[in-house]
Amino acid sequence: MNTAQFKTKLKETEEWLKRELSGIRTGRATPAILDVVKVDAYGQMMSINQLANISVEDARMMRITPWDMSVAKPIEKAIQTSDLGLSVTVDDKGLRVVFPELTSERRQALLKVAKTKLEDARIALRGEREKAIKDIDREEKDKKISEDEKFRMKADLQKILDDAGKVLEEMFSKKEKEIGE
């Protein structure tokens, strides 16, 4: 595994954490929360953003405007069964999605989930580092690189890993602040 492959794996892990953290609902209305909701429409499972326009009306409310009003009820059902804790009402313009206030217990639970996701990402990064180190050791054993190159490559890997770890920490801190608001 070369450095470029290692960086690609780290980017994939960052993207994964970003998606996972965006799915953790805070008290703030965010269209990204609905990315995990799939609607049974037109004989297949579709994302809400494939069926409607999603806009934020205020800090705790979103408006979903279906392009075809016949899918309003399936969208409502999908959101209600999604276990996101959102309340949905259908009106003549579409759907209103209301985000309830977060209780302190819920905030703590959300922080715990976010920390678990962060730790999962860190574990994935360490696993990738271990694979890369084994590859470097094998290359040195096969006389493809010198011992000095081996140590330089391992140091480079560690620096890249440290930088990636900082990015993950920043993502978590941002989510932690968002949950605390």
KOLKOL-450499 format. One record per residue: residue number from 1; x, y, z of N, C-alpha, C, O in turn. Coordinates in steps of 0.02 Angstrom, whole numbers, plus 32768, in hexadecimal, padded with zeros to 4 digits. Example, Ala and Ser with C-alpha at 12.3 -4.5 7.8 and 13.67 -1.06 7.14 Angstrom:
BEGIN
+-----+------+------+------+------+------+------+------+------+------+------+------+------+
| num |  nc1 |  nc2 |  nc3 | cac1 | cac2 | cac3 |  cc1 |  cc2 |  cc3 |  oc1 |  oc2 |  oc3 |
+-----+------+------+------+------+------+------+------+------+------+------+------+------+
|   1 | 8294 | 7EE4 | 8186 | 8267 | 7F1F | 8186 | 8294 | 7F5B | 8186 | 82C8 | 7F5A | 81A7 |
|   2 | 8282 | 7F90 | 8162 | 82AC | 7FCB | 8165 | 8285 | 8002 | 818A | 829E | 8039 | 8192 |
+-----+------+------+------+------+------+------+------+------+------+------+------+------+
END
This chain:
BEGIN
+-----+------+------+------+------+------+------+------+------+------+------+------+------+
| num |  nc1 |  nc2 |  nc3 | cac1 | cac2 | cac3 |  cc1 |  cc2 |  cc3 |  oc1 |  oc2 |  oc3 |
+-----+------+------+------+------+------+------+------+------+------+------+------+------+
|   1 | 802B | 7FC5 | 8000 | 8000 | 8000 | 8000 | 802D | 803E | 8000 | 8055 | 8047 | 802D |
|   2 | 8025 | 8067 | 7FCD | 804E | 80A4 | 7FCB | 802B | 80DD | 7FEF | 7FF2 | 80D6 | 8006 |
|   3 | 804D | 8116 | 7FF3 | 8033 | 814F | 8017 | 7FF2 | 8169 | 7FF8 | 7FC4 | 817D | 801C |
|   4 | 7FED | 8168 | 7FB6 | 7FB0 | 8180 | 7F95 | 7F74 | 8154 | 7FA7 | 7F3D | 816D | 7FB4 |
|   5 | 7F7F | 8112 | 7FA8 | 7F49 | 80E4 | 7FBB | 7F35 | 80F0 | 8004 | 7EFA | 80EF | 8015 |
|   6 | 7F66 | 80FB | 802F | 7F5A | 8107 | 8075 | 7F31 | 8147 | 807E | 7F00 | 8148 | 80A4 |
|   7 | 7F44 | 817C | 805A | 7F1F | 81BB | 805D | 7ED7 | 81B2 | 8044 | 7EA9 | 81D0 | 8060 |
|   8 | 7ECD | 8189 | 8010 | 7E8A | 817B | 7FF7 | 7E60 | 8159 | 802C | 7E26 | 816B | 8036 |
|   9 | 7E7C | 8128 | 804E | 7E58 | 8105 | 8083 | 7E46 | 8136 | 80BC | 7E10 | 8132 | 80D8 |
|  10 | 7E74 | 8163 | 80CC | 7E66 | 8194 | 8101 | 7E2D | 81C3 | 80EC | 7E02 | 81D3 | 8114 |
|  11 | 7E2D | 81D8 | 80AD | 7DF8 | 8203 | 8093 | 7DB5 | 81DF | 8097 | 7D82 | 81FD | 80AA |
|  12 | 7DB4 | 819F | 8085 | 7D77 | 8177 | 8088 | 7D5D | 8175 | 80D0 | 7D21 | 8179 | 80DC |
|  13 | 7D8A | 816D | 8100 | 7D77 | 816A | 8146 | 7D5B | 81AE | 815C | 7D2A | 81B1 | 8181 |
|  14 | 7D7B | 81E5 | 8146 | 7D62 | 8228 | 8156 | 7D1B | 8232 | 813B | 7CEF | 824B | 815E |
|  15 | 7D11 | 821D | 80FC | 7CCF | 8224 | 80DD | 7C9B | 81FA | 8103 | 7C62 | 8210 | 810D |
|  16 | 7CAF | 81BE | 8117 | 7C81 | 8193 | 813D | 7C6C | 81B6 | 817E | 7C31 | 81B8 | 818E |
|  17 | 7C9D | 81D0 | 81A3 | 7C8E | 81F2 | 81E2 | 7C62 | 822F | 81D7 | 7C34 | 823C | 81FD |
|  18 | 7C70 | 8253 | 81A2 | 7C47 | 828E | 8192 | 7BFE | 827A | 8187 | 7BD1 | 829B | 81A1 |
|  19 | 7BF3 | 8244 | 8161 | 7BAF | 822C | 8154 | 7B8E | 8215 | 8195 | 7B54 | 8224 | 81A2 |
|  20 | 7BB3 | 81F0 | 81BD | 7B98 | 81D6 | 81FC | 7B86 | 820E | 822C | 7B51 | 820D | 824B |
|  21 | 7BB2 | 8240 | 8232 | 7BA3 | 8278 | 825F | 7B69 | 82A2 | 8246 | 7B43 | 82BD | 826E |
|  22 | 7B63 | 82A9 | 8204 | 7B2B | 82D1 | 81EA | 7AE9 | 82AE | 81F8 | 7AB4 | 82CF | 81FA |
|  23 | 7AEA | 826D | 8201 | 7AAE | 8248 | 820F | 7A98 | 824C | 8258 | 7A61 | 8238 | 826A |
|  24 | 7AC4 | 8266 | 8283 | 7AB3 | 826D | 82C9 | 7A8C | 82AE | 82D0 | 7AA6 | 82E4 | 82C3 |
|  25 | 7A4E | 82A7 | 82E4 | 7A21 | 82E0 | 82E5 | 7A2B | 830B | 8323 | 7A2E | 82F3 | 835B |
|  26 | 7A32 | 834B | 8317 | 7A34 | 837B | 834D | 79F0 | 839E | 834E | 79C3 | 8389 | 8329 |
|  27 | 79E8 | 83D1 | 8375 | 79A9 | 83F5 | 8377 | 79A0 | 8423 | 833D | 796D | 8446 | 8339 |
|  28 | 79CF | 8425 | 8310 | 79CF | 8453 | 82D8 | 79B7 | 842F | 8298 | 79CB | 83F6 | 828B |
|  29 | 798D | 8450 | 8271 | 7974 | 8433 | 8233 | 79AC | 842F | 8200 | 79CA | 8461 | 81EE |
|  30 | 79B9 | 83F3 | 81E7 | 79EE | 83E7 | 81B6 | 79D6 | 83B5 | 8182 | 79C5 | 837D | 8194 |
|  31 | 79D4 | 83C8 | 8142 | 79BE | 8399 | 810F | 79E6 | 8358 | 810C | 79CB | 8324 | 80F8 |
|  32 | 7A26 | 835A | 811F | 7A50 | 831E | 811C | 7A35 | 82E5 | 8148 | 7A43 | 82AB | 813B |
|  33 | 7A0E | 82F6 | 817B | 79F1 | 82C3 | 81A6 | 79C4 | 8295 | 8180 | 79BF | 8259 | 8190 |
|  34 | 79A3 | 82AF | 814C | 7974 | 8287 | 8126 | 7996 | 825A | 80F2 | 7975 | 8233 | 80D1 |
|  35 | 79D8 | 8260 | 80EB | 79FD | 8236 | 80BA | 79F4 | 81EC | 80C8 | 79F6 | 81C4 | 809A |
|  36 | 79EB | 81D9 | 8107 | 79E6 | 8192 | 8118 | 799F | 8177 | 810D | 7995 | 813A | 810F |
|  37 | 796E | 81A3 | 8102 | 7929 | 818E | 80FB | 791B | 817A | 80B2 | 7928 | 81A0 | 8084 |
|  38 | 7901 | 813D | 80AA | 78F0 | 8124 | 8067 | 78A4 | 811E | 8062 | 7883 | 8106 | 8090 |
|  39 | 7889 | 8135 | 802A | 7841 | 8136 | 801F | 782F | 8103 | 7FEA | 784F | 80FE | 7FB6 |
|  40 | 77FA | 80DC | 7FF8 | 77E1 | 80AC | 7FC7 | 77B3 | 80D1 | 7F97 | 7778 | 80DD | 7FA6 |
|  41 | 77CE | 80E4 | 7F5D | 77A8 | 810C | 7F2D | 77B7 | 80F2 | 7EE6 | 77F0 | 80E0 | 7ED6 |
|  42 | 7784 | 80F0 | 7EBE | 778A | 80DA | 7E78 | 77A9 | 8094 | 7E73 | 77CD | 8084 | 7E44 |
|  43 | 779A | 806A | 7EA4 | 77B0 | 8024 | 7EA3 | 77F8 | 8019 | 7EB6 | 7813 | 7FE2 | 7EAB |
|  44 | 7819 | 804C | 7ED3 | 785E | 8042 | 7EE9 | 786E | 806F | 7F25 | 7847 | 809D | 7F34 |
|  45 | 78A5 | 8061 | 7F46 | 78B9 | 8089 | 7F80 | 78E2 | 80C4 | 7F67 | 7915 | 80BB | 7F44 |
|  46 | 78CC | 8101 | 7F79 | 78EE | 813D | 7F61 | 78FC | 816C | 7F9B | 78DA | 816A | 7FCF |
|  47 | 792E | 8197 | 7F93 | 793D | 81CA | 7FC4 | 790A | 8202 | 7FBD | 78EF | 820D | 7F87 |
|  48 | 78FF | 8226 | 7FF4 | 78CE | 825D | 7FF2 | 78E5 | 8292 | 7FC0 | 78BB | 82B0 | 7F9E |
|  49 | 7926 | 829F | 7FBD | 793E | 82D4 | 7F8F | 7935 | 82C1 | 7F46 | 793F | 82EC | 7F1A |
|  50 | 7924 | 8282 | 7F37 | 7914 | 826E | 7EF3 | 78CB | 8279 | 7EE2 | 78B7 | 8276 | 7EA9 |
|  51 | 78A3 | 8286 | 7F17 | 785B | 828D | 7F0F | 7841 | 82D3 | 7F1E | 7809 | 82E5 | 7F0B |
|  52 | 786A | 82FC | 7F3E | 7851 | 833C | 7F55 | 7889 | 836E | 7F60 | 78C4 | 835D | 7F61 |
|  53 | 7874 | 83AC | 7F69 | 78A0 | 83E2 | 7F7B | 78A0 | 83E7 | 7FC7 | 786B | 83E5 | 7FE5 |
|  54 | 78DA | 83EE | 7FE6 | 78DE | 83F2 | 802F | 78FC | 8436 | 8040 | 7932 | 8448 | 8028 |
|  55 | 78D8 | 845C | 806A | 78F2 | 849E | 807E | 78E9 | 84A6 | 80C9 | 78BC | 848A | 80E7 |
|  56 | 7916 | 84CE | 80E7 | 7913 | 84DC | 812E | 78EB | 851D | 8137 | 78FE | 8551 | 811C |
|  57 | 78B5 | 8519 | 815E | 788C | 8555 | 816A | 78A7 | 857D | 81A6 | 78A9 | 85BA | 81A3 |
|  58 | 78BA | 855B | 81DB | 78DA | 857C | 8214 | 7904 | 8549 | 8238 | 790D | 8511 | 8220 |
|  59 | 791E | 855A | 8272 | 794D | 852E | 8296 | 7931 | 84E9 | 82A6 | 7957 | 84B9 | 82AC |
|  60 | 78EE | 84E4 | 82AD | 78D2 | 84A4 | 82C1 | 789E | 848A | 8290 | 7878 | 845D | 82A1 |
|  61 | 789B | 84A5 | 8253 | 7868 | 848F | 8224 | 7882 | 848D | 81DC | 78A6 | 84B9 | 81C6 |
|  62 | 786E | 8458 | 81B9 | 787E | 8451 | 8172 | 783D | 8449 | 814A | 780A | 8433 | 8165 |
|  63 | 7841 | 845B | 810B | 7808 | 8453 | 80DE | 781F | 8423 | 80A7 | 7853 | 842C | 8088 |
|  64 | 77F6 | 83EF | 809B | 7803 | 83C0 | 8065 | 77CB | 83CB | 8032 | 7790 | 83C2 | 8041 |
|  65 | 77DE | 83DF | 7FF6 | 77AE | 83EC | 7FC1 | 77B6 | 83B7 | 7F8A | 77E3 | 83BD | 7F60 |
|  66 | 778B | 8384 | 7F8A | 7790 | 834F | 7F57 | 7781 | 836B | 7F11 | 7757 | 8397 | 7F09 |
|  67 | 77A3 | 8350 | 7EE0 | 7796 | 8364 | 7E9B | 7754 | 8345 | 7E84 | 7733 | 835F | 7E57 |
|  68 | 7743 | 830D | 7EA3 | 7704 | 82EB | 7E95 | 76E2 | 82E0 | 7ED9 | 76FB | 82B9 | 7F01 |
|  69 | 76AA | 8301 | 7EE5 | 7689 | 82FD | 7F26 | 7672 | 82B6 | 7F38 | 7662 | 82A9 | 7F72 |
|  70 | 766F | 8289 | 7F08 | 765A | 8244 | 7F17 | 768D | 8220 | 7F43 | 767D | 81ED | 7F61 |
|  71 | 76CA | 823A | 7F48 | 76FD | 821A | 7F72 | 7701 | 823A | 7FB8 | 772C | 8226 | 7FE0 |
|  72 | 76D6 | 826A | 7FC6 | 76D8 | 828C | 8007 | 76CC | 825B | 8040 | 76F0 | 825B | 8072 |
|  73 | 7699 | 8231 | 803A | 7689 | 8200 | 806F | 76C2 | 81CD | 8078 | 76D5 | 81C0 | 80B0 |
|  74 | 76DD | 81B0 | 8042 | 7716 | 8182 | 804B | 7753 | 81A4 | 806C | 7776 | 8185 | 8094 |
|  75 | 775F | 81E4 | 805C | 7796 | 8209 | 807C | 7788 | 8210 | 80C6 | 77B4 | 8205 | 80F0 |
|  76 | 774A | 8223 | 80D6 | 7737 | 822B | 811D | 7742 | 81EA | 8143 | 775E | 81E9 | 8179 |
|  77 | 772A | 81B3 | 8126 | 7731 | 8171 | 8146 | 777A | 815F | 8150 | 778D | 8146 | 8185 |
|  78 | 77A4 | 816B | 811D | 77EB | 815B | 8122 | 780D | 8182 | 815A | 7837 | 8166 | 817E |
|  79 | 77FC | 81C2 | 8161 | 781B | 81EB | 8195 | 7804 | 81D3 | 81DA | 782C | 81CF | 8209 |
|  80 | 77C4 | 81C3 | 81E0 | 77A9 | 81AD | 8221 | 77C7 | 816A | 8236 | 77D2 | 815F | 8272 |
|  81 | 77D3 | 813E | 8207 | 77EE | 80FC | 8218 | 783B | 80FB | 821B | 7859 | 80C8 | 822B |
|  82 | 785A | 8134 | 820D | 78A3 | 8137 | 820B | 78C4 | 813A | 8250 | 7901 | 8133 | 8256 |
|  83 | 789C | 8145 | 8285 | 78B7 | 8148 | 82C9 | 78E7 | 8182 | 82D3 | 7916 | 817D | 82F9 |
|  84 | 78D9 | 81BA | 82B0 | 7902 | 81F7 | 82B9 | 78E4 | 8226 | 82ED | 7903 | 8257 | 8300 |
|  85 | 78A8 | 8216 | 8304 | 7888 | 8240 | 8337 | 786C | 8281 | 831C | 7864 | 82B1 | 8342 |
|  86 | 785E | 8284 | 82DC | 7844 | 82C1 | 82BD | 77F8 | 82BC | 82B8 | 77DC | 8286 | 82AF |
|  87 | 77D6 | 82F5 | 82BD | 778E | 82F4 | 82B2 | 7780 | 8311 | 826D | 779F | 8342 | 8258 |
|  88 | 7750 | 82F3 | 824A | 7742 | 8305 | 8205 | 76F7 | 8313 | 81FD | 76CD | 82EF | 8217 |
|  89 | 76E8 | 8348 | 81D9 | 76A2 | 8357 | 81C7 | 769F | 8365 | 817D | 76CB | 8384 | 8160 |
|  90 | 7669 | 834D | 815E | 765F | 8358 | 8116 | 762C | 8390 | 810E | 75F8 | 8390 | 812E |
|  91 | 763B | 83BF | 80E2 | 760B | 83F4 | 80D1 | 7607 | 83FA | 8085 | 7624 | 83D1 | 8061 |
|  92 | 75E5 | 842C | 806C | 75DB | 8431 | 8023 | 761A | 8442 | 7FFD | 761D | 8437 | 7FC0 |
|  93 | 764E | 845B | 801E | 768D | 846C | 7FFD | 76C1 | 8434 | 8001 | 76F3 | 8435 | 7FDD |
|  94 | 76B5 | 8404 | 802D | 76E5 | 83CE | 8036 | 76E7 | 83B7 | 807D | 76B3 | 83AB | 809C |
|  95 | 7723 | 83B0 | 8098 | 772B | 8397 | 80DD | 7754 | 83C9 | 8106 | 7783 | 83E8 | 80ED |
|  96 | 7741 | 83CE | 8145 | 7769 | 83F5 | 8175 | 7788 | 83C4 | 81A6 | 7765 | 839A | 81C3 |
|  97 | 77C8 | 83C9 | 81AF | 77EC | 839D | 81DD | 7805 | 83C8 | 8217 | 782A | 83F7 | 820D |
|  98 | 77EF | 83B6 | 8254 | 7801 | 83DD | 828F | 7832 | 83B4 | 82B9 | 7828 | 8379 | 82C7 |
|  99 | 7867 | 83D6 | 82CE | 789B | 83B8 | 82F8 | 788D | 83CA | 8340 | 788C | 8406 | 8351 |
| 100 | 7881 | 8399 | 836B | 7874 | 83A9 | 83B2 | 78B2 | 83C3 | 83D5 | 78EA | 83B6 | 83BF |
| 101 | 78A8 | 83E6 | 840C | 78E0 | 83FD | 8435 | 7905 | 83C1 | 8451 | 78E7 | 838D | 8460 |
| 102 | 7946 | 83C8 | 8459 | 796E | 8391 | 8476 | 796F | 8396 | 84C2 | 7979 | 83CC | 84DD |
| 103 | 7964 | 835E | 84E2 | 796B | 835C | 852B | 79B4 | 8350 | 853B | 79DB | 833C | 8510 |
| 104 | 79C7 | 835D | 8579 | 7A0E | 8353 | 858C | 7A22 | 8309 | 8586 | 7A5B | 82FA | 8575 |
| 105 | 79F2 | 82DB | 8595 | 7A02 | 8294 | 858E | 7A0E | 8282 | 8545 | 7A3C | 825C | 8534 |
| 106 | 79E5 | 829F | 8519 | 79EC | 8291 | 84D1 | 7A2E | 82AD | 84B7 | 7A50 | 828E | 848E |
| 107 | 7A41 | 82E8 | 84D0 | 7A82 | 8306 | 84BC | 7ABB | 82D7 | 84D0 | 7AE8 | 82CB | 84A8 |
| 108 | 7AB8 | 82BD | 850D | 7AEC | 8290 | 8525 | 7AEE | 8250 | 84FA | 7B24 | 8238 | 84E9 |
| 109 | 7AB3 | 8236 | 84E9 | 7AB1 | 81FA | 84C0 | 7ACE | 8207 | 847B | 7AF2 | 81DE | 845F |
| 110 | 7ABE | 8242 | 845E | 7AD8 | 8254 | 841C | 7B24 | 825C | 841E | 7B47 | 8247 | 83F0 |
| 111 | 7B3D | 827A | 8454 | 7B86 | 8282 | 845B | 7BA8 | 823E | 8460 | 7BDE | 8234 | 8443 |
| 112 | 7B89 | 8210 | 8483 | 7BA5 | 81CD | 848A | 7BA8 | 81AB | 8446 | 7BDA | 818B | 8435 |
| 113 | 7B73 | 81B2 | 841E | 7B72 | 8194 | 83DB | 7BA9 | 81B4 | 83B0 | 7BCD | 8191 | 838C |
| 114 | 7BAF | 81F7 | 83B3 | 7BE2 | 821A | 838C | 7C28 | 8203 | 83A0 | 7C53 | 81F9 | 8375 |
| 115 | 7C34 | 81FA | 83E1 | 7C76 | 81E3 | 83F8 | 7C84 | 819C | 83DF | 7CBD | 818C | 83CD |
| 116 | 7C51 | 8172 | 83DE | 7C59 | 812E | 83C5 | 7C6C | 812F | 837B | 7C98 | 810A | 8366 |
| 117 | 7C4B | 815A | 8355 | 7C5B | 8160 | 830D | 7CA2 | 8178 | 8304 | 7CC6 | 8160 | 82D8 |
| 118 | 7CB7 | 81A9 | 832D | 7CFC | 81C2 | 8329 | 7D2D | 818A | 8337 | 7D5F | 8182 | 8314 |
| 119 | 7D20 | 8163 | 836B | 7D4D | 812C | 837D | 7D4F | 80F7 | 8346 | 7D84 | 80DB | 8338 |
| 120 | 7D15 | 80E9 | 8327 | 7D14 | 80B9 | 82EF | 7D41 | 80D2 | 82B6 | 7D65 | 80AB | 8297 |
| 121 | 7D3E | 8113 | 82A9 | 7D68 | 812F | 8274 | 7DB2 | 812A | 8286 | 7DDB | 811A | 825C |
| 122 | 7DC2 | 8138 | 82C5 | 7E08 | 8133 | 82DB | 7E21 | 80EC | 82D4 | 7E5A | 80E1 | 82BE |
| 123 | 7DF8 | 80BB | 82E7 | 7E0B | 8075 | 82E1 | 7E18 | 8063 | 8298 | 7E48 | 803F | 8288 |
| 124 | 7DED | 807B | 826B | 7DF6 | 806E | 8224 | 7E38 | 808C | 820C | 7E5C | 806C | 81E5 |
| 125 | 7E49 | 80C9 | 8222 | 7E88 | 80E8 | 820F | 7EC4 | 80BF | 8228 | 7EF4 | 80B5 | 8203 |
| 126 | 7EC0 | 80A9 | 8266 | 7EF8 | 8081 | 8281 | 7EFF | 8040 | 825B | 7F37 | 8028 | 8250 |
| 127 | 7EC8 | 8022 | 8247 | 7ECA | 7FE4 | 8220 | 7EED | 7FEF | 81DD | 7F16 | 7FC6 | 81C8 |
| 128 | 7EDC | 8026 | 81BD | 7EFD | 8036 | 817D | 7F47 | 8043 | 8187 | 7F70 | 802F | 815D |
| 129 | 7F5A | 8064 | 81BE | 7FA0 | 8070 | 81CC | 7FC5 | 802E | 81D5 | 7FFD | 8026 | 81BB |
| 130 | 7FA7 | 7FFF | 81F9 | 7FC7 | 7FBE | 8204 | 7FD2 | 7F99 | 81C3 | 8007 | 7F7B | 81B9 |
| 131 | 7FA1 | 7F9C | 8196 | 7FA9 | 7F7C | 8154 | 7FE3 | 7F9B | 812E | 800D | 7F78 | 8111 |
| 132 | 7FE6 | 7FDE | 8130 | 801C | 8001 | 810C | 8060 | 7FF1 | 812A | 8091 | 7FE8 | 8105 |
| 133 | 8064 | 7FEC | 816C | 80A4 | 7FDB | 818C | 80BA | 7F95 | 8179 | 80F5 | 7F89 | 816D |
| 134 | 808B | 7F66 | 8177 | 809D | 7F22 | 8162 | 80B8 | 7F21 | 811B | 80E8 | 7EFF | 810C |
| 135 | 8098 | 7F49 | 80EF | 80AF | 7F4D | 80AA | 80F6 | 7F6A | 80A7 | 8120 | 7F52 | 8081 |
| 136 | 8103 | 7F9D | 80CF | 8146 | 7FBC | 80D0 | 8179 | 7F8A | 80EA | 81AF | 7F83 | 80CD |
| 137 | 8168 | 7F67 | 8120 | 8197 | 7F34 | 813B | 81A5 | 7EFD | 8108 | 81DE | 7EE6 | 8102 |
| 138 | 8171 | 7EE8 | 80E3 | 817A | 7EB4 | 80B1 | 81A8 | 7ECD | 8078 | 81D2 | 7EA8 | 8060 |
| 139 | 819E | 7F0C | 8064 | 81C8 | 7F28 | 802E | 8211 | 7F2A | 8044 | 823F | 7F1D | 801C |
| 140 | 821D | 7F3C | 8084 | 8262 | 7F3E | 809C | 827F | 7EF7 | 809F | 82B9 | 7EEC | 808D |
| 141 | 8257 | 7EC8 | 80B6 | 826D | 7E82 | 80BA | 827E | 7E67 | 8075 | 82AE | 7E40 | 806D |
| 142 | 8257 | 7E7B | 8043 | 8262 | 7E64 | 7FFE | 8299 | 7E8E | 7FDB | 82A5 | 7E85 | 7FA0 |
| 143 | 82B9 | 7EBA | 8001 | 82F0 | 7EE4 | 7FE9 | 82DA | 7F16 | 7FB2 | 8302 | 7F2A | 7F89 |
| 144 | 829A | 7F29 | 7FB2 | 8281 | 7F5A | 7F82 | 8290 | 7FA1 | 7F9A | 8296 | 7FD0 | 7F72 |
| 145 | 8295 | 7FA9 | 7FDC | 82A6 | 7FEA | 7FF9 | 82DA | 7FE0 | 802F | 82E1 | 7FA9 | 804B |
| 146 | 82FF | 8016 | 803E | 8333 | 8011 | 8072 | 8313 | 801A | 80B7 | 82D9 | 802E | 80BD |
| 147 | 833B | 800D | 80EA | 8322 | 8015 | 812F | 8313 | 805F | 813D | 82E2 | 806E | 815F |
| 148 | 833C | 808C | 8123 | 8330 | 80D4 | 812B | 82EE | 80E8 | 810B | 82C7 | 810E | 8128 |
| 149 | 82E1 | 80CE | 80CF | 82A2 | 80DD | 80AD | 8267 | 80C3 | 80D5 | 8233 | 80E3 | 80DA |
| 150 | 826F | 8088 | 80F3 | 823A | 806B | 811C | 8227 | 809A | 8155 | 81ED | 80A8 | 8160 |
| 151 | 825B | 80B2 | 8179 | 824D | 80DF | 81B1 | 822F | 8121 | 819A | 8203 | 813C | 81BB |
| 152 | 8247 | 813B | 8161 | 822B | 8179 | 8146 | 81E2 | 8170 | 8133 | 81B8 | 819A | 8142 |
| 153 | 81D3 | 8138 | 8112 | 818E | 812A | 80FD | 8160 | 8122 | 8139 | 8127 | 813A | 8138 |
| 154 | 8178 | 8100 | 816D | 814F | 80F7 | 81A9 | 8142 | 813B | 81CB | 810B | 8147 | 81E3 |
| 155 | 8175 | 8165 | 81CC | 816C | 81A8 | 81EA | 8139 | 81D1 | 81C1 | 810F | 81F4 | 81DD |
| 156 | 813F | 81CC | 817E | 810F | 81EF | 8153 | 80C8 | 81D7 | 815F | 8099 | 81FF | 8164 |
| 157 | 80C0 | 8195 | 8165 | 807E | 8178 | 8173 | 8061 | 8193 | 81B4 | 8027 | 81A5 | 81B8 |
| 158 | 808C | 8195 | 81E7 | 8075 | 81AD | 8229 | 8060 | 81F6 | 8225 | 802E | 8209 | 8244 |
| 159 | 8085 | 821F | 8200 | 8073 | 8266 | 81F9 | 802F | 826D | 81D5 | 8005 | 8294 | 81EA |
| 160 | 8026 | 8247 | 81A0 | 7FE6 | 8248 | 817B | 7FAD | 8232 | 81A9 | 7F78 | 8250 | 81A9 |
| 161 | 7FB9 | 81FE | 81D0 | 7F87 | 81E4 | 81FF | 7F76 | 8218 | 8235 | 7F3C | 8222 | 8246 |
| 162 | 7FA9 | 823A | 824F | 7F9E | 826D | 8281 | 7F73 | 82A6 | 8266 | 7F46 | 82BF | 8287 |
| 163 | 7F82 | 82BB | 8228 | 7F5B | 82F1 | 8208 | 7F13 | 82DB | 81FE | 7EE5 | 8301 | 820B |
| 164 | 7F09 | 829D | 81E8 | 7EC5 | 8283 | 81DE | 7EA0 | 827F | 8221 | 7E65 | 828E | 8224 |
| 165 | 7EC4 | 826C | 8255 | 7EA6 | 826A | 8298 | 7E8E | 82AE | 82AF | 7E59 | 82B4 | 82CE |
| 166 | 7EB4 | 82E2 | 829F | 7EA0 | 8327 | 82B0 | 7E61 | 833B | 828B | 7E35 | 835B | 82A8 |
| 167 | 7E5C | 8327 | 824C | 7E20 | 8336 | 8224 | 7DE3 | 8315 | 8244 | 7DAE | 8333 | 824A |
| 168 | 7DEA | 82D5 | 8257 | 7DB3 | 82B1 | 8277 | 7D9F | 82D2 | 82B9 | 7D64 | 82D9 | 82C8 |
| 169 | 7DD1 | 82E8 | 82DF | 7DC3 | 830A | 831F | 7D9C | 834B | 8313 | 7D6E | 835A | 8338 |
| 170 | 7DB0 | 8371 | 82DF | 7D8D | 83AF | 82CF | 7D45 | 83A2 | 82BD | 7D18 | 83C6 | 82D1 |
| 171 | 7D39 | 836C | 8296 | 7CF5 | 835B | 8283 | 7CCC | 834A | 82C0 | 7C92 | 835F | 82C6 |
| 172 | 7CE9 | 8324 | 82EE | 7CC6 | 8311 | 832C | 7CB9 | 834F | 8356 | 7C81 | 8357 | 8370 |
| 173 | 7CEA | 837B | 835E | 7CE2 | 83B7 | 8386 | 7CAA | 83E3 | 836C | 7C83 | 83FF | 8392 |
| 174 | 7CA6 | 83E8 | 832A | 7C71 | 840F | 830A | 7C2D | 83F1 | 831B | 7BFE | 8415 | 832B |
| 175 | 7C27 | 83AF | 8317 | 7BE9 | 838D | 8326 | 7BD8 | 8393 | 8370 | 7B9E | 839C | 8383 |
| 176 | 7C0B | 838E | 839A | 7C01 | 8394 | 83E2 | 7BE5 | 83D9 | 83F4 | 7BB8 | 83E0 | 841D |
| 177 | 7C00 | 840D | 83D4 | 7BE8 | 8451 | 83DF | 7B9F | 8458 | 83C7 | 7B76 | 8476 | 83E8 |
| 178 | 7B91 | 843A | 838D | 7B4E | 843C | 8370 | 7B1B | 841A | 839E | 7AE3 | 8433 | 83A7 |
| 179 | 7B2E | 83E1 | 83BB | 7B02 | 83BD | 83E9 | 7AF7 | 83E6 | 8429 | 7AC0 | 83E5 | 8445 |
| 180 | 7B2A | 8409 | 8440 | 7B26 | 842F | 847D | 7AFC | 846E | 8478 | 7AE7 | 848A | 84AB |
| 181 | 7AEE | 8485 | 843B | 7AC9 | 84C4 | 8433 | 7A80 | 84BC | 8446 | 7A5A | 84EC | 8442 |
+-----+------+------+------+------+------+------+------+------+------+------+------+------+
END
